Amino acid sequence: MPIMIIHGEGDDFVPPSMSEEVQMANPDKIERHLIAEAGHGLGYYYAPQRYETIVRDFISKTS
């Protein structure tokens, strides 16, 4: 099952290194995107257009 991770580079609750570790466990199935400066759960607020594009592209590739 494909997995998408969108992670804020400024996340100090769940550091970006943790999502990198998850991605490296199965790089063929896990797609990871970083949003500059975004804190935990704030990726959409920092880059709404990019966030929506990432989600749309992922859905179109996996459906």
Secondary structure as GFF3:
##gff-version 3
##sequence-region A 1 63
A	DSSP	beta_strand	3	8	.	.	.	ID=ss1
A	DSSP	alpha_helix	16	25	.	.	.	ID=ss2
A	DSSP	beta_strand	30	35	.	.	.	ID=ss3
A	DSSP	alpha_helix	43	46	.	.	.	ID=ss4
A	DSSP	alpha_helix	48	62	.	.	.	ID=ss5
###
